[in-house]
Structures are given as structure tokens and as C-alpha cells.
Amino acid sequence: MSDGRPGPEVSVIIVNWNGRELLEECLRSLSAQTFRDFEVILVDNGSSDGSAEWVEKNHPEAAVLRLKQNLGFSAGNNAGLKLARGRFIALLNNDTKAEPGWLEALHRGISADQQIAACDSMVLYYDRPDLIWSAGADYTVAGSVSARHHLQPAARMPEKEGSSSPADVFVAVACAAIYRKKVIEEIGLFDEDFFNGYEDVDWSFRAHLFGHRIVNQPQAIVRHKVSSTQVHNSPEFVYHGQRNVGAVFLKNMPGWLLFKYSWLHLAYSLGSLVYFARAGRLTSFLRAKRDLLGMLPGILRKRKKIQAGRVLETAQVEALLSQDWLHAKTRKFLGGDPSAG
């Protein structure tokens, strides 16, 4: 919504739930940005730790939107979007610290081509900034997701082939990404049925189907306190992840590819069942798959609309998918890479 005044170039939305101790560093890093034409919108998801009051008192430059309850990452960002006046929408996790040139690099990346719908960041581990957490992500034919350059040394990246330049990727990782508002108005932002997890994968898939590009900008650097807002392999983490990963595959995969790769998705799911059973999360996994079946009528309605409007041919979609699904899943199963897919 606009109050009639000229809007900023970028609206930065931060969704927060009981993250009071994280917000100071995150907001301070935004205050130090070299790019200045932006507004900050803090969406508080019904926190009980005084987060909203603290931001209003200590960071009056940020607009605070108070939600009565925790609506999740998807609905929280969608709520913030209604207040955003920017031509571009940047999302930033509350558990991140953005380097001073972060927003300038993202703005430069997404402005390079009108076809670019989103541009994400080089995300480093907060406590190990020499290691990469993600630089965009791949989506595989089995319906799994793998962070690009995960655990690779950040210092070596410029020496690798073209890695210091923007690269087309499948997924814009939403913990630190910028979106073209015009595309959001065309295809929507996040599916609120997802609540938390894989909503950025779902959005990215949809953007590709509608003929847009997604780019990783390695010069846009943030440090991420991984799992500080959602504990890895917690019951809720497993539940939302394993429910939503299936929803992405069923909603977006073109019909022929859905048929062609359904056995791989089943193999991936069976491998995940074994992994989470070993991790003591079998109940969460089974609940996720049960509830995915309950979501099926809604998924099919959304699928019909998406597939009717897609502009990419099936072969073009297949060319965007990674064939290397088994390697990432094997690393995860053996315990070497808990973030893989």
C-alpha cells in the first residue's frame, strides 16, 4: 500500500519471531549499507519477547508491522509486502549480518536484465565466514534441493571459473534475496500453505515456468547464523520440509517430467524416510507425508493454473534441472552434509 509519497527503490522486509537478541546486529548492518534508497519493514510474527517494542524504540527508521500470531515465513513476508513501496523487494533473515555493499550488489544484479525476477546472495556461515553456506541452489530431477558451493572456501571462489560474476541459478535462497515487484504482482509471492520451508523453491520454480531468470550475485555478501531461528532436524523443521518438498514437486513439475521422474522422487522420499528414522524423527516425517496427501486437492488446483500459464516448453524446464540428485543425498545420508536437499 502507498501513502501517496514517492516510494524508495527497495523495500527490505525482515520477518521476526522471538528474535530480539538477533535484531540489533541485523538492523545495524542495514544502517551501514552503501546503497541508501531503501526502507525497512519489520514484520513481527506475534513475538512474546518484546521484539516489536524494542525495534520501535531503538530503530525508529524501521516500520513495524505487528501480527497477532506466528503466521510463518511465507505469510509474514506476504504481509510485509502489502506495506512495501519499493520497486524491488529485498528479504533478509533476522539472523543475518549484511556486509555494507550487500544491497548495492543485489540492486546492481537484478537491474542488469529486465528478465531477472530475483537475485540472491553469497551466504557465508556467521561463525565461519571463510565457508559458504549457499550461493543460490540447484533443483534436481528428483525434487530435492542442493545449495551451490556449500562448504566450499569463500576465499577461493573468485579463482574459480566465473564465480566472481553473477550466475544463473534455479533457486533464489530467500534468507537474503531481492525480487522484482512487477514479477511478484504477476505470479504472487510465497504460498502461505507452506508456512515455513521451501517457499522460496516453490516461488523460484514458478518464476522459471513463467519465463524469468534467477541469478546469484556473489558480491552480495551476508553472514548467516544458521539454525538460530529454526533448529535443524527439529520436529517442526522435518515436518514442514518433508511436507513442502513434495508440494513443490507436485505443483510445478510439468506433466511429462512428473511422470518421467516420479520414481526418482519416490526413491528420494524413501531415502529421507530412512535418514529421519535414524535421526529419531520418523513421526514428523510420516505426519508430513500424511498432511501432504490432505493438501493434494489444493495443490492440484494451483497446479492447473500454473501449468496453464507457463511459457517454458517441457524440454526447456528439464534443461534447468540438475541430474546430480544422488550425490547430494548420499552425502546427507552418510552425515557429511546435513543441508543437502
C-alpha positions in Angstrom: 0.0 0.0 0.0 1.2 3.5 -0.7 0.5 6.7 1.2 0.9 8.8 -2.0 4.5 9.7 -1.4 7.2 8.6 -3.9 8.4 5.2 -2.8 12.0 4.1 -2.2 13.8 2.0 -4.8 13.9 -1.0 -2.4 11.8 -2.3 0.5 13.7 -4.6 2.8 11.4 -7.0 4.7 12.6 -8.8 7.9 10.3 -11.4 9.4 10.9 -11.9 13.1 9.6 -14.3 15.7 11.1 -14.0 19.2 14.4 -12.9 17.7 15.0 -9.9 19.9 18.7 -10.8 20.5 19.3 -11.2 16.8 17.8 -7.9 15.6 20.4 -5.4 16.7 23.2 -6.7 14.5 20.9 -7.3 11.6 19.4 -3.8 11.7 22.8 -2.2 12.4 24.2 -3.9 9.3 21.3 -2.3 7.2 22.2 1.1 8.6 25.7 0.7 7.3 24.6 -0.1 3.7 26.3 1.9 0.9 23.1 1.8 -1.1 20.7 4.2 0.7 17.5 4.3 -1.2 15.5 1.8 0.8 13.0 1.4 3.6 12.9 -1.3 6.3 9.8 -3.2 7.3 10.0 -5.4 10.3 7.2 -8.0 10.4 6.8 -9.3 13.9 5.1 -12.7 14.0 3.4 -12.4 17.4 6.6 -12.4 19.4 6.4 -12.6 23.2 10.0 -11.4 23.8 9.4 -7.6 23.3 10.9 -7.6 19.8 8.4 -5.2 18.3 8.6 -2.7 21.2 12.4 -2.8 21.1 12.6 -2.1 17.4 10.1 0.8 17.7 12.2 2.3 20.5 15.7 1.7 19.2 15.2 1.7 15.4 12.5 4.2 14.5 13.7 4.2 10.9 12.1 0.7 10.6 8.3 0.4 10.1 7.0 -2.3 12.4 4.0 -4.5 11.4 2.7 -6.4 14.4 0.9 -9.7 13.6 -1.2 -11.2 16.4 0.3 -14.7 16.0 3.1 -16.5 14.2 1.9 -16.9 10.6 5.2 -18.3 9.4 7.8 -17.1 7.0 5.5 -17.2 3.9 2.6 -15.3 5.3 4.8 -12.9 7.3 6.7 -11.8 4.2 3.4 -11.5 2.2 2.0 -9.3 5.0 5.1 -7.1 4.8 4.7 -6.8 1.0 1.4 -5.1 1.5 3.2 -2.2 3.1 6.2 -2.1 0.7 6.5 0.9 -1.5 9.7 -0.1 -3.3 10.2 -1.1 -6.9 12.2 -4.0 -5.6 11.6 -6.2 -2.6 14.5 -7.5 -0.6 14.1 -10.2 2.0 16.6 -10.6 4.9 16.5 -13.1 7.7 16.8 -11.7 11.2 19.7 -14.0 11.9 22.0 -12.4 9.3 24.6 -9.7 9.1 24.8 -8.0 5.7 28.1 -6.6 4.5 28.0 -2.8 3.7 27.8 -3.4 -0.1 25.2 -6.2 0.1 22.1 -4.2 -1.1 24.1 -2.3 -3.7 25.3 -5.5 -5.2 21.8 -7.1 -5.2 20.3 -4.0 -6.8 23.0 -4.0 -9.4 22.5 -7.7 -10.1 18.7 -7.5 -10.5 18.9 -4.3 -12.6 21.2 -5.9 -15.1 18.4 -7.5 -17.1 14.6 -7.0 -17.1 14.2 -10.8 -17.4 15.8 -11.3 -13.9 13.0 -11.9 -11.4 15.2 -12.4 -8.4 18.8 -12.2 -7.3 20.2 -13.8 -4.2 23.4 -13.6 -2.2 26.6 -15.2 -1.3 25.7 -16.5 2.2 28.6 -17.3 4.5 28.4 -19.0 7.9 28.4 -16.4 10.6 31.0 -18.1 12.8 33.0 -19.4 9.8 32.9 -16.6 7.2 35.6 -18.5 5.3 33.0 -21.1 4.4 30.0 -20.8 2.1 26.5 -21.8 3.2 24.9 -21.1 -0.1 25.2 -19.2 -3.4 21.8 -19.9 -4.8 20.6 -23.5 -5.0 20.0 -26.3 -7.6 16.8 -28.2 -8.0 17.2 -31.8 -9.1 15.1 -34.1 -11.2 14.2 -36.0 -8.0 12.7 -32.9 -6.5 15.5 -32.3 -4.0 17.4 -29.1 -3.4 21.1 -28.6 -3.0 22.9 -25.4 -2.0 25.5 -24.3 -4.6 29.1 -24.2 -3.3 28.1 -25.4 0.1 31.0 -25.7 2.5 33.5 -24.5 -0.2 36.1 -22.0 0.9 34.9 -18.5 0.2 38.4 -17.1 -0.4 38.9 -19.4 -3.4 35.6 -18.5 -5.2 37.0 -15.7 -7.3 39.7 -18.0 -8.7 37.1 -20.4 -10.0 35.6 -20.2 -13.4 33.4 -17.1 -13.5 32.4 -17.5 -9.8 33.0 -13.8 -9.0 30.4 -12.9 -11.6 26.6 -13.3 -11.4 25.5 -16.8 -12.3 22.1 -18.2 -13.3 20.7 -20.5 -10.6 17.4 -22.3 -10.1 16.6 -21.2 -6.6 16.9 -17.7 -5.0 17.5 -18.6 -1.4 15.2 -16.2 0.4 17.2 -15.6 3.6 18.9 -12.8 1.6 17.5 -12.1 -1.8 15.9 -9.3 -3.9 12.8 -9.6 -6.0 11.3 -7.6 -8.9 8.0 -6.3 -7.6 6.5 -6.4 -11.0 7.1 -10.2 -11.2 5.6 -10.7 -7.7 2.5 -8.9 -8.9 2.4 -11.2 -11.9 2.9 -14.6 -10.1 2.4 -13.8 -6.4 5.0 -14.1 -3.6 5.0 -17.1 -1.3 2.4 -19.9 -1.0 1.1 -19.4 2.5 0.2 -23.1 2.8 3.9 -23.8 3.1 4.2 -21.8 6.4 7.9 -22.2 6.6 10.3 -24.1 4.3 10.7 -24.5 0.5 8.5 -21.5 -0.2 11.5 -19.9 -2.0 12.0 -23.1 -4.0 8.3 -23.0 -5.0 8.4 -19.4 -6.0 11.6 -19.8 -8.0 10.2 -22.8 -9.9 7.1 -20.7 -10.7 9.2 -17.8 -11.9 11.1 -20.1 -14.3 7.9 -21.6 -15.6 6.8 -18.1 -16.5 10.0 -17.3 -18.4 12.0 -15.4 -15.9 15.7 -15.7 -14.8 17.1 -16.1 -11.3 20.7 -15.0 -10.6 23.1 -15.4 -7.8 25.2 -12.3 -7.1 28.4 -13.4 -5.3 29.4 -9.8 -4.5 26.3 -9.5 -2.3 27.6 -11.0 0.9 25.8 -11.8 4.2 26.8 -13.8 7.2 24.1 -16.2 8.4 23.7 -17.7 11.9 22.4 -21.0 10.5 19.6 -22.7 12.5 19.3 -19.8 15.1 15.7 -19.2 14.2 14.8 -22.8 13.3 16.7 -25.7 14.7 18.0 -28.1 12.1 16.2 -31.5 12.3 13.8 -30.3 14.9 10.3 -31.9 14.7 8.9 -28.8 13.0 11.9 -28.4 10.7 11.4 -32.0 9.5 7.6 -31.7 9.2 7.5 -28.6 7.1 10.5 -29.5 5.0 9.2 -33.0 4.1 5.7 -31.9 3.5 6.6 -28.9 1.4 9.3 -30.6 -0.7 6.6 -32.9 -2.1 4.2 -29.9 -2.6 6.8 -28.1 -4.8 7.3 -31.2 -7.0 3.6 -31.9 -7.5 2.7 -28.2 -8.1 5.3 -27.2 -10.5 6.8 -30.1 -12.4 5.4 -30.3 -16.0 3.3 -33.3 -16.6 5.7 -35.4 -18.7 8.6 -34.7 -16.2 6.3 -35.5 -13.3 5.7 -38.9 -14.9 9.3 -39.4 -16.0 10.9 -38.6 -12.6 8.2 -39.7 -10.2 10.2 -42.9 -9.4 13.2 -40.8 -8.5 11.1 -38.6 -6.2 9.8 -41.8 -4.6 13.4 -43.1 -4.2 14.4 -39.7 -2.7 11.4 -39.9 -0.2 12.3 -43.4 0.8 15.9 -42.4 1.4 14.6 -39.5 3.5 12.4 -41.8 5.5 15.5 -43.9 6.4 17.5 -40.8 7.3 14.9 -39.3 9.5 14.1 -42.6 11.2 17.8 -42.9 12.1 17.6 -39.3 13.4 14.6 -40.1 15.6 12.2 -38.0 13.5 10.1 -40.8 11.9 6.9 -39.4 13.4 7.4 -36.0 12.0 8.3 -37.4 8.6 5.2 -39.6 8.5 2.9 -36.8 9.7 4.4 -34.6 6.9 3.6 -37.1 4.2 0.1 -37.7 5.6 -0.7 -34.0 5.6 0.8 -33.7 2.1 -2.0 -36.0 0.9 -4.5 -33.8 2.7 -3.2 -30.8 0.7 -3.5 -32.6 -2.6 -6.8 -31.1 -3.8 -5.5 -27.6 -3.2 -2.1 -28.4 -4.8 -3.9 -29.8 -7.9 -6.0 -26.6 -8.2 -2.8 -24.5 -8.1 -1.0 -26.8 -10.4 -3.7 -26.4 -13.1 -3.4 -22.7 -13.0 0.4 -22.7 -13.0 0.7 -25.2 -15.9 -1.9 -23.4 -18.0 0.1 -20.2 -17.7 3.7 -21.4 -18.1 5.6 -20.2 -21.1 8.6 -22.6 -21.0 8.4 -25.8 -23.0 9.0 -29.1 -21.1 12.4 -29.5 -22.6 13.4 -26.1 -21.5 12.3 -26.8 -17.9 14.2 -30.1 -17.9 17.4 -28.3 -19.0 17.2 -26.2 -15.9 17.1 -29.2 -13.6 20.2 -30.8 -12.0 20.7 -34.5 -12.7 23.0 -34.9 -9.7 20.5 -35.8 -7.0 22.0 -39.0 -5.7 25.4 -37.5 -4.8 23.9 -34.8 -2.5 21.5 -37.3 -0.9 24.3 -39.8 -0.3 26.4 -37.1 1.5 23.4 -36.3 3.7 22.7 -39.9 4.5 26.3 -40.6 5.5 26.2 -37.5 7.7 28.7 -35.4 5.7 26.3 -32.7 4.6 23.1 -32.1 6.6 22.0 -29.3 4.5 21.9 -31.2 1.2 18.4 -31.4 -0.3 
